[in-house]
Every structure is written in structure tokens, then in C-alpha cells.
């Protein structure tokens, strides 16, 4: 199909007008979004001029406590820095605590733990799982107590 030159020119002008409208609307949307963003945001330079102190944060995840708790297992000292974990571990019986230490700190398998106590692998596994379950309950109880203390 052959189009006349006038028709082709009309199509070009129509397309150019369409592109101008699209670009205009996109620019208006961008300006509107930028204005909304400016209303909500506060620059750090403004905050620095308004405050008398340097804004900063301290990561307390790796912070060591003043007096870490020390447990002894197989003649070796195990230092537990987390107060909540140390309190929960101290609530466990010595056997359960030692089973957890053997498994997590010394890398013993259930079979090796069983041999250490003269029991089977399945018994050692049961002791480990029971100790973990009790430890989890103690940790949750201590967490709840801390939250209650913080609310008062």
C-alpha cells in the first residue's frame, strides 16, 4: 500500500505530538514525586547543624560482658559471654550441659558422646535433644522476664 507524502507527514507529526505528551507527563510525575520526597526527607546537614552531638550508633552484638561466665568441660574452660545464655546453661543439669558442650564445642558425634558415658548413640542423641529443648525453654523464659522488667 502506497501512502501519500501528506499522510506520512501527518503520521510523523501525530507521533511527535504523542511523544511530547508522554514526555511531559513523565516529567510532571517525576517533579511531583521529587516534591513529595523533599517534604518527607530531612537532610543530614540540617540534622548536624541542629544537634549538639555527633549522631552515631554502637554495635553491641560482639560486645563482651564485664565478667563472662566460665564453664568447665573435660578439663577445659569454656567462656560464655552472653549473660542470658550462661544463665540458661546454668539451669541445666551438669550432664545435659556437658553433652551440649561435647557436641557443640568439642565437635563430638552422638556415637562419641555415647561412648563417653557408656551409652548408645540413640541415648546420647536423646540427651542432646532434651538438653536443647530445655535450653530453648530457659532462654525464652529469661527473654520474657527481661521484657517484663523493661516494661515496668
N, C-alpha and C positions, 0 to 999 in steps of 0.2 A: 504494500500500500504506500502510495507516494503522498507525502504531505506538502502542503504549500509552505513557502517561506514565512508567510504571515502567521500560519498556525504554529510552526516551530518556534517562532519568536514569542508568540503568546504563551506557549508551554514554558519557555525559559523564564519569562517574566513571572509567570504564576509560581514556578518552583522557587525563584529568587524571593518572592514575597513570602512564600511559605517558610523558607529558611530564616528570613528575617524575624518572622513571628515566633518561631521556635526558639531562636537565639535570644530574642527579647524576653520571652517568658522564662527561659532558663536563667538569664541574668537576674531578673526580678526575684526569682526563687532563691538564688544564691545570696543576693543582698538581704532579703528578708531573713534567711537562716543566719547569716552573719550578724545581723542586728539583734536577733533573739539570743544568739550565743553571747554577744557582748553584754547584754543585760544581765545574764546569769553568772558570767565568769568575773572573777576578780584577779587582777594581775598580781604576780608575786612581788613586783616592785612596789606596788601600793601597800601590800601587806608588810613588806620590810620597812617601809617608811612609817607605818602606823604602830608597829610593835617595838618595844624597847629591848627585846631579846631576840637572839638568833633562833629561828624555827629549826628544830631537829627532832630526830627520833632515835631511840636506843633499842637495839635488838636484844631481847633478854633470853632468847632461846638457848644460846650457848653460855649464858652467864652462869658461873659456878656459884654455889651457895657458900656461905661463910664456913660452915662446918659440914662437909659431906659425910654421909653415913658409910661406915666400913663394915662389910660382912666378910667372914672367913669361910672358905670352902676348899677342901682338900689342901689345907695349909697355906693357901694363897689369899691375899686380901683382894676383895672386890669393892671398889669405891662406887657408890651410887650418889650422884649429885642431886637428883630430883628428890625433894623432900616428900612429895606425895607418893612416889614410887617406893622410897625407903620405908615410909610408914606402912604402906600396903604389904611390902615384903616382910616386915617385922611381925605382921599379924598372922602370917603363915606359920605352920609348924616347921621345925627345923628340917625334917625330911623333905617336905614339899619344896621348901626354899632351896635345899641342896640339889634336888632333882632339876629345878629350873636353872640353877647356876651351872650344873654339869652340862645341861643341854645347850643353853644359850651362850655361856661364857667360855666353856671349855670345849664345846663342839662334840660332845659325846652323842652317840646314837642311842636309840632306845635299847638296843641289844647290849651296848656297853654299860648303860645305866643299870640294866637288869643284872648284869654280871657283878657290878659293883655292890649291889645289895643282895645278891644271891637269889634273884627272882627271874622270871621270864621277861621276854621283850614286851609282851602284851600287858603285863603288870606294870612295867616301867612306863609304858605309853599311857596307861590309865592314870597313874600317879601324876604324870606330866599334865595331862588334860584336866584333871581335877584341880591341880595347883593353879593352872592358868585360869580356870573358871573362878576359883576363889579369889585369885589376884584381881581379876576383872571386876568382881563384885566389890572388893575392898576399894579399888580405885574409884569406882562410881560412887560409893558411899562417901569417900573422902571428898570427891568433887562436889557432891550435893551439900555436904557440910560447909565447904568453903563458900559455895554460892549463897547458902542461907546466912552465913556470917557476913558476907558482903552486902546483903540486902538490909541488914539491921543497922 
